[in-house]
Amino acid sequence: MGVTSHIPDELERDEVLIPDEHLTDAGLPRRSLVKVAKIASVNAAIIDRGLGRLPDKTLHAVLERLSEVLGLL
């Protein structure tokens, strides 16, 4: 999913703000959000290293929003 540090004044339905207290865990240098509708497949061979990990609470919020956007909830 897409991650951006461009934060609009109002979030769209497909956006989840990463709480400031989780930015370090996620390996992000500044305030960011996940664009759950921007799904892409990336070949694992081109990934040099991971940045970080979303805490479970934030990951759950992202997956819940994805389910809503896909019409699964």
C-alpha positions, 0 to 999 in steps of 0.5 A: 500500500502507498505511504505518503508524508503529504497529509491533507487537511481532511483524510479521504475514505481510503487514508489512515493516518499513522499516529505520531507515536508509531512513526519511529516503529514504522521507520518513518522520518515524518508524519505519514499516512497509508493510502489503502487503495494504492495497492502494488505488488513488489518483487521481494528480490528488489527490497534491500531492507525493511524500514520498520513495522506498524504496531498491531493497533495501527495495522489493524486500523489499516486492514479494517479500512482496506476491508471497508474500501473493498466492500468486505465490511 
